[in-house]
Amino acid sequence: MKISCGCVALLVIALLCLPAVTPARHIGRPRTRHGHRHSSPKEVAMENPNFYREIRATKSRGPDTVQIAGSSLPDCSHACGSCSPCRLVMVDEDEVYWRSEKRNEELEWSYNSTHVISQLTQCFTTAMVGPRAWLAGLFNRSANKRPEKSLENFTPFQEKRLKKLQERLQTPFDETRPDHQEALRSLWDAAFPDVALTGLISEQWKEMGWQGANPSTDFRGCGFISLENLLFFARTYPVSFRRLLFKQGGERATWEYPFAVAGINVSFMLIQMLDLQSEKPKSLPGINFVKLLGEDETAFDVLFCSAFELMDAQWLAMHASYMEFNEVLKVTREQLERELSLEDVHRIKNLPAYNLLYQ
């Protein structure tokens, strides 16, 4: 709906012409030179029932003045010295009448001005936005503006790396593929270099935190990339990897989280948080991550390692047990979202969580 120019102009004129009107409850409430507020006649009358009778009795003393006995001025001699005069006030009758009329006019103008401004404001709002909630829409548009702008700023190189990462996400774990089998064996050797693996299907895998004797069944929820993440963790940050694997450091629970299955859950959480299954991320953490990916091709794997360390730190801080794993993972995600929304993070290793890998 188009804005009514007449309504806008009328609103501006009304605001410019509006005088500074004293609120009604403060009119006619004089103060002494010492700063005390005098009681109103009505208040004095409540304390002295003969107040108005005294006023009428004193009116006969002069045609031009009214002598008010029992003035609204207080007796403040006990505090800071008597006001002069304090008990007897001589007031011009014409002055009283004039002040009363002026007060009534100001009150009437104040009421009418408020009513007119209210009507103009309603007219202006309706003409500009109609019945919809304009402020809410403005804030929503402002909140969505930054991600849309960032989305348009993806460079061809960043988009190329994003596409390559998304291709990794589409690769399922295939226990019949030799390269997948070799990756699984390499993970075992990194975890237990002094223990020989008896087979790809073995009860030994439970020692690493897999649910059963065949790890391939646990990869179904996330694919081959989760195995790649664990293997990258073991090779790049072996000290941190073994500390989490063997639950070293901190006061541990009786029922600890299974290491390998926890790693798969961390991978899956990151994929959802970064919105990587969409053509292009729409969330601010996801958009910022793509920029970090442009600086470091291993950004997702490094983020996995940092997230795993952060999850373990949250686990210890919350004194969690096995049944509280999902809650710990939720808190970990919220912390990573905050860190990926920081404006001064230009590389994946600038994240605060990354420092946990070297504690």
N, C-alpha and C positions, 0 to 999 in steps of 0.2 A: 504494500500500500504506500503511495507517495506521501511525503511529509507535507502537511498543510502550512504554507508560508505564513498565512494570516495568524494561525495559532502560535507559531514560533515567534513572530514579531510581537504579538500581544503579550506573550509570556515575558519577553525581554523587557518590554516597556513597564509591565507591572512590577517586575523585580527592581528596575531602576528607580521607580517612583515610590516604592514602598518606604515609608519613614521608619525610623528606629522607634518603635512603640514600646513604652515601658510595660512590662507584664502587669496585669490587673492587680495581682495580689501585692505588688510593691508600690502602687500609687497611693499617695496620701499617707505614707508611713515615714514621717520625718525622724531624723536622728539628731542627737545633741552634738555639740562640738567635741564631746568626749567619745563619741562613737557608740553610745547606747541607743537602742531602738526604743522609741516611745510606744507605749501601749495605745491601741486604738480606742475611740470612745466606747465602742461596743464591748471591748474587753474590760474597760473600767466600769462600765455599767453593770457587768456581771459581778464585779467585785463590790460595787457600791450601788445598791438598788435605788438610792435617792439622787443618782447622778443627773438624769434628765430633768428631774424636778428642780435641782439647783440651777440648771441652765435657764429654764423658763423664768425662775425668780429673778435672775440677774439681768434679763433683757430689758427690764423697765428702767434701768439706770441711765440709759443714753440712747438717742435715736440713731447715732452713727456707728456705735461700737457695741460689741457684745462682750460682757465680762464673764468668762467661763471659770467658775469655781470648781475645783476638782479637775484640773487640766490633765490632758493625756500625757504630759511630760512627767516622768517619774521623779521621785525624791531621791536623787543620787548623791546627796551630801555625805552619806556614809561611805561612799566609795572614792569620789574624786573631787568633792566640793560642789556646792550647790550651783545649778544652772541658773542663769539670771534672765527672766524670772522663772521660777520652778513651780510655784504654787498658784500663781495668778497670771494668766495670759490675756493680753488685750489683742483682739483680732478684728480687723475691719470687716464689717458685714458684707459689703460689696465684694471684697476680696474672697470671702468664703463662697459666695454665690458663683463668682466667676470661675473659681477653681473647680467647683462641683460641675458646672456646665462643661468645662474643658475636659474633665475626666470622663464624663459620659460620652462626649464626642470621640475621644481617643479609643475608648473601649468599643464603640460601635464601628469605628474605622478598622480597628484590629480584627474584629469578627468578620466584617465584610471582605477585607483584604485576604484573610485566610481562606474564606469560602471561594473567592475568585481564583486564587492561586491553585487551590485544589482542583477546581473545574478545568483550568488551563492545563495543569499537569496531566490530568486524565485525557484531555483532548490530544495533547502532544504525544503521549505514549501510545494511544490508540492509532493515531495517524501514522506513527513511525513504524510500529511493530505489530499492531493488532493485538489480539488476546494472548499471544504466545509469550513465554517467559524469555525476555530478551537477554537479561544478564546471564542466565544459565547457559543460553546458547552461545553468548560471547565467550564465556570462560571455556566452554567445551571446544569451541573453534580454536581458541588460543592454545589449549592443551594439545590439540591434534596438529597444530600448524608446524611445530618443530619437527616431528617425525616425517611429515610429508616433504618438508624442505630437505631434510637429510636424505630421504629416499632418492630424490632427484640428483643428489650430489655423488652417488656411487660412480666411481670411475670404471671404465671398461676392464681394467686390471682387477679391481675389487670384485666385480661381477664374475669374472673368469674364475677367481679362486672360490667364490661362493658356490658356483656351479660344480666345481670339482669336489668340494666338500659334500654337497648334496648328492653327488653320485656315489660317494662312499656310504652315505646313509642308506642307499637303495640296495646295498650288497648284503644279502643274507649269509649267515654262516652255513657253509656246506662241508659236512664232515667227510665227504668223498673227494674233495679237492685237495691235492697234495700241498699247495701253499697254505691252506687253512690248517691242515694237520701239522705242518711244520711250525706255524705260528703258535699253535697250542703247546707243542713240545717245548718251544723256546720259552714260553711263559713258565712252564714247570721248572726248567733249568735255571731261570732267573730267580725263582722263589726258593727252590731247594737244590742248589748246585751240587750238593754232596749226596743226594738221594736219587737213585736211578728210577725212572718211571717204567712201570711194568707194562703199560699199554694205554691207549687213548681212552679205553673204557676200563676204569679201575677204581677201587674204593679209595685209592690214594688221593684222588681229587677232592675228597671231602675235607682233607686237611687244609686245603687252600680256601675252603669256604664255598664250594659248589654244593648244590642240593643233593646230587646223586653221584653215581659212579660215571655217568656220561655227561660231561660239561656241555655238549652240543645242545642238549635240551634247554639249558638256561639261556642260550643266545637267541632263542626264537623271539623274545620280546624286543630286542634292540639290533640284532644283526652283527655282522663281522666287525663293525667299527668299535664296538665295546671291547672286543678282544684286542684290537689295535691300541685302544686307549690304555688298557692294562699293561700291554707289552711296552708301550712308550714310557709309561710310568716306571716300570722296572729297570729299563735301560738308561733312562735319562736322570732319574732321581732315585738311585738304588737304596740310599740310606733311608729316605722317607718311605719308600715302598716297603722295605722290610720292617720298619718301625710300626706301620699300620697293619701289616700282615700278621705280625707276631704280637700285636697289641702291647707294644712297649711304651712305658711312660704313662703317668696319670693313674687315677684310681679307677680301676676297671670294674664293670658289672659282672655278676655271676653268669648271666646270659648275654654274651657279646654278639654284635652283628657279624654275620658271615662275610668275610672279606671280599671274595670274588663276586658274590651276588650283590653286595653293596656297590661294588664298582659298576656293575651293569645298570643298577638303578641310578647312579650318578650320571652316567652317560645319557640315559633316557631323559632324566630331568633337564639336562643342559639342552638337549634337542628341543624340548618343549619350551623352555624358557627363552631361547634365542629365536624361536619361531622359524626354525630351519626347514620345516616341511612345507612352508609356503614358498611361492615363487620368489618373493623377496620379503625379508622380515619387516614387520609393521610396528613392533614394539621398540621403544627407545633402547633398551639393552641390546636387542638383536641388531638394530641399525648401527650402534656404536661398535658392536663386535665385528661386523663386516669390515669396518674401517681398520680395526686391529688385525683382521685376517689379511688385509692388504699389506700390512707391514711385516707379518710373520705367517708363513704358510702353516706352521705347526700350532697356531693360536688355539685351535680347538683342543688339541691334545694337552697343551700346557694348561689350558683352563680346566680340563678334566683333573689334572694332578692337583691344581690349587683347590678345586672344589672338593676333592676327596679329603685333602688335609683339613679344609675348613669344616667339612662334615664331621670329621673325627674330633676336632676341637669343640664343636658344638655338642657332640655326644658327651664328652667329658664334662663340659660346663653345666649341662642339664642333668648330669648323673642319670643318664638314660639307660634303659634296658632294651632287650630285643623287641618287645611289644610297642616301644615308642619310636621305632626307627623312622616311620613316616613323618612324625612330627618333627624330628631332627632334620630330616631332608627338606621339609617345608621351610624351616627357619634358615637353613643353608641357602636355599634358593632366594629368599627375600634379601639376605645379606649380599649375595652376588648381584642381584638386580640393582641394589643401591650402588655398589661399586662400579658396575658397568654404566651407570648413569652419571658418573662424575665427569666433569668437563676437562679435568687435567690428566686424564688417562689416555695416552697416545700410543702406548704399546701394551701388549698383554702382560708384560712383566711389571708394569706400573701398578697393577691391582694390589691392594693391601693384602689380599689373601695369598698372593704369590710368595710373600715373605715367610709364610708358614712352612714352605718346603725346605727352608734352611735353618729352622729353629734347633 
